[in-house]
Amino acid sequence: MALYNSFAELKADKPELAQELLDVFGKGEWQESNLSVYDTLEDFAYYELTEGWYIDKHFDQQDYNGAPNPIDYIDLESLGEALVQNGDESYIYSTESDQVVTTDWGWS
Protein backbone atom coordinates (compact mmCIF):
# COMPACT_ATOMS: atom_id res chain seq x y z
CA MET A 1 0.00 0.00 0.00
CA ALA A 2 1.13 3.51 -0.75
CA LEU A 3 -0.28 6.36 1.33
CA TYR A 4 -0.64 9.82 -0.20
CA ASN A 5 -1.50 12.83 1.95
CA SER A 6 -3.36 14.54 -0.88
CA PHE A 7 -4.35 14.30 -4.52
CA ALA A 8 -1.34 16.46 -5.42
CA GLU A 9 1.02 13.84 -3.98
CA LEU A 10 -0.77 11.07 -5.85
CA LYS A 11 -0.70 13.05 -9.09
CA ALA A 12 3.07 13.55 -8.80
CA ASP A 13 3.65 9.82 -8.32
CA LYS A 14 0.85 8.21 -10.37
CA PRO A 15 -0.48 10.78 -12.87
CA GLU A 16 -2.61 8.29 -14.85
CA LEU A 17 -4.40 7.03 -11.73
CA ALA A 18 -4.85 10.61 -10.52
CA GLN A 19 -6.45 11.57 -13.83
CA GLU A 20 -8.75 8.53 -13.71
CA LEU A 21 -9.96 9.50 -10.23
CA LEU A 22 -10.52 13.08 -11.38
CA ASP A 23 -12.47 11.87 -14.43
CA VAL A 24 -14.68 9.59 -12.30
CA PHE A 25 -15.24 11.76 -9.21
CA GLY A 26 -14.52 15.32 -10.35
CA LYS A 27 -12.91 17.94 -8.16
CA GLY A 28 -13.84 18.02 -4.50
CA GLU A 29 -12.75 17.97 -0.91
CA TRP A 30 -11.61 14.35 -1.35
CA GLN A 31 -8.52 15.79 -3.07
CA GLU A 32 -7.25 17.04 0.29
CA SER A 33 -7.81 13.69 1.99
CA ASN A 34 -5.41 10.82 2.53
CA LEU A 35 -5.53 8.36 -0.35
CA SER A 36 -4.36 4.78 0.06
CA VAL A 37 -3.46 2.92 -3.13
CA TYR A 38 -3.24 -0.87 -3.23
CA ASP A 39 -1.63 -2.22 -6.40
CA THR A 40 -3.72 -5.40 -6.42
CA LEU A 41 -6.93 -6.80 -4.99
CA GLU A 42 -4.78 -9.24 -3.05
CA ASP A 43 -2.88 -6.37 -1.41
CA PHE A 44 -6.17 -4.72 -0.43
CA ALA A 45 -7.60 -7.96 1.02
CA TYR A 46 -4.37 -8.68 2.93
CA TYR A 47 -4.44 -5.19 4.46
CA GLU A 48 -8.07 -5.57 5.52
CA LEU A 49 -7.31 -8.94 7.13
CA THR A 50 -4.15 -7.87 8.97
CA GLU A 51 -4.59 -4.16 9.72
CA GLY A 52 -8.04 -3.06 8.57
CA TRP A 53 -11.65 -4.11 8.95
CA TYR A 54 -11.03 -7.63 10.24
CA ILE A 55 -8.18 -6.90 12.68
CA ASP A 56 -10.41 -7.03 15.76
CA LYS A 57 -12.85 -9.61 14.40
CA HIS A 58 -12.90 -13.22 15.44
CA PHE A 59 -13.19 -15.58 12.53
CA ASP A 60 -15.85 -17.62 14.28
CA GLN A 61 -18.31 -14.73 13.86
CA GLN A 62 -21.25 -15.13 11.53
CA ASP A 63 -21.87 -11.41 10.92
CA TYR A 64 -19.22 -8.97 9.74
CA ASN A 65 -21.64 -6.01 9.45
CA GLY A 66 -22.09 -6.44 5.71
CA ALA A 67 -18.47 -7.28 4.89
CA PRO A 68 -17.83 -10.70 3.37
CA ASN A 69 -16.98 -13.55 5.70
CA PRO A 70 -13.29 -14.18 4.95
CA ILE A 71 -13.69 -17.88 5.70
CA ASP A 72 -15.82 -18.14 2.51
CA TYR A 73 -12.84 -17.26 0.31
CA ILE A 74 -9.90 -19.43 -0.70
CA ASP A 75 -7.62 -16.70 -1.98
CA LEU A 76 -6.96 -13.04 -1.39
CA GLU A 77 -7.95 -12.03 -4.93
CA SER A 78 -11.50 -13.35 -4.52
CA LEU A 79 -11.74 -11.78 -1.04
CA GLY A 80 -10.46 -8.48 -2.46
CA GLU A 81 -13.08 -8.61 -5.22
CA ALA A 82 -15.83 -9.28 -2.67
CA LEU A 83 -14.62 -6.47 -0.39
CA VAL A 84 -14.73 -4.01 -3.28
CA GLN A 85 -18.15 -5.22 -4.48
CA ASN A 86 -19.68 -5.18 -0.99
CA GLY A 87 -17.76 -2.22 0.37
CA ASP A 88 -18.80 1.34 0.81
CA GLU A 89 -18.46 3.04 -2.59
CA SER A 90 -18.16 6.35 -0.81
CA TYR A 91 -14.57 5.53 0.10
CA ILE A 92 -13.47 2.48 -1.99
CA TYR A 93 -12.71 2.71 -5.71
CA SER A 94 -11.39 -0.13 -7.86
CA THR A 95 -9.80 0.66 -11.21
CA GLU A 96 -10.12 -1.48 -14.31
CA SER A 97 -6.54 -2.65 -13.65
CA ASP A 98 -7.66 -3.88 -10.19
CA GLN A 99 -5.82 -1.19 -8.26
CA VAL A 100 -7.83 -0.16 -5.21
CA VAL A 101 -7.92 3.39 -3.86
CA THR A 102 -9.48 4.35 -0.54
CA THR A 103 -9.99 7.74 1.03
CA ASP A 104 -10.65 8.87 4.58
CA TRP A 105 -12.99 11.61 3.38
CA GLY A 106 -15.11 10.05 0.64
CA TRP A 107 -15.44 11.04 -2.98
CA SER A 108 -17.51 14.20 -2.58
Backbone torsions as a table, in degrees:
resi	resn	phi	psi	omega
1	MET	NA	140.3	173.3
2	ALA	-115.5	132.5	-179.9
3	LEU	-106.4	129.0	178.0
4	TYR	-117.6	134.2	-177.7
5	ASN	-77.8	-13.3	179.2
6	SER	-164.4	169.5	175.7
7	PHE	-60.3	-37.9	-179.0
8	ALA	-60.0	-41.2	177.6
9	GLU	-65.0	-42.9	178.0
10	LEU	-62.1	-44.6	-178.3
11	LYS	-60.7	-37.4	179.4
12	ALA	-67.1	-34.2	-176.2
13	ASP	-93.3	-37.9	-176.2
14	LYS	-134.9	73.6	-174.2
15	PRO	-60.5	-35.6	-179.4
16	GLU	-67.8	-42.8	177.3
17	LEU	-64.7	-42.2	178.7
18	ALA	-58.9	-43.0	179.9
19	GLN	-66.9	-38.5	177.6
20	GLU	-61.4	-44.9	178.1
21	LEU	-62.1	-41.6	179.1
22	LEU	-64.2	-40.7	178.5
23	ASP	-64.5	-38.3	-176.6
24	VAL	-79.5	-43.6	-171.5
25	PHE	-107.8	-12.2	-177.7
26	GLY	70.2	178.5	178.8
27	LYS	-73.5	149.8	178.7
28	GLY	178.0	-178.1	-178.7
29	GLU	-65.3	-20.9	178.1
30	TRP	-58.1	-24.1	-178.0
31	GLN	-68.0	-17.8	177.9
32	GLU	-97.1	-0.8	-177.0
33	SER	-88.5	162.3	170.7
34	ASN	-65.9	139.2	176.3
35	LEU	-123.9	126.2	177.0
36	SER	-105.7	128.6	-178.4
37	VAL	-116.2	124.9	177.6
38	TYR	-110.3	124.7	-173.9
39	ASP	-69.4	-21.3	179.6
40	THR	-142.0	162.8	173.9
41	LEU	-62.2	-35.6	178.8
42	GLU	-61.9	-43.3	178.6
43	ASP	-60.7	-42.7	179.7
44	PHE	-63.4	-46.9	179.9
45	ALA	-62.9	-42.1	179.9
46	TYR	-61.5	-42.9	177.6
47	TYR	-60.5	-47.2	-178.4
48	GLU	-61.9	-36.6	178.7
49	LEU	-70.7	-38.9	-170.6
50	THR	-100.3	-24.2	-177.5
51	GLU	-137.1	-12.0	-172.7
52	GLY	-106.1	-129.7	-171.2
53	TRP	-52.3	-41.8	-172.4
54	TYR	-90.1	-2.3	-172.0
55	ILE	-55.9	-38.8	-178.5
56	ASP	-101.0	7.9	-178.5
57	LYS	-89.2	152.4	173.8
58	HIS	-103.8	133.4	-172.5
59	PHE	-75.1	5.1	172.6
60	ASP	-94.1	0.8	178.1
61	GLN	-68.1	154.6	174.7
62	GLN	-102.7	-20.9	-175.6
63	ASP	-124.7	122.6	178.1
64	TYR	-111.9	32.1	178.7
65	ASN	53.6	45.6	177.0
66	GLY	93.9	-18.6	176.9
67	ALA	-76.3	152.5	179.6
68	PRO	-65.0	147.0	175.2
69	ASN	-74.0	116.5	-175.2
70	PRO	-63.6	-22.3	178.9
71	ILE	-66.5	-21.3	-179.9
72	ASP	-78.3	-2.4	-174.0
73	TYR	-121.1	135.7	-178.7
74	ILE	-82.8	-36.9	-175.3
75	ASP	-129.7	162.1	-176.6
76	LEU	-67.7	-30.4	179.3
77	GLU	-63.5	-46.3	-179.8
78	SER	-67.7	-35.6	175.8
79	LEU	-65.9	-42.8	177.8
80	GLY	-59.5	-43.4	177.9
81	GLU	-60.6	-44.2	-179.8
82	ALA	-66.1	-38.9	178.3
83	LEU	-62.2	-42.2	179.3
84	VAL	-66.9	-43.9	-177.9
85	GLN	-67.5	-34.8	-176.9
86	ASN	-99.2	-4.3	-175.5
87	GLY	-79.5	176.6	-178.9
88	ASP	-81.1	109.1	-178.0
89	GLU	-64.1	-11.0	179.6
90	SER	-74.4	-14.9	177.5
91	TYR	-136.8	-5.0	177.6
92	ILE	-113.2	133.2	175.5
93	TYR	-134.7	131.2	177.6
94	SER	-114.8	127.3	-179.7
95	THR	-80.4	170.3	176.9
96	GLU	-67.0	-21.5	177.9
97	SER	-90.4	11.7	177.8
98	ASP	70.3	14.9	168.7
99	GLN	-73.5	148.2	179.2
100	VAL	-120.3	133.5	178.4
101	VAL	-122.5	132.0	174.9
102	THR	-122.9	155.8	179.3
103	THR	-135.6	145.9	176.6
104	ASP	-71.9	-27.6	-170.3
105	TRP	-90.6	-40.4	-170.0
106	GLY	109.6	173.9	-172.9
107	TRP	-98.5	25.9	179.0
108	SER	-102.4	NA	NA
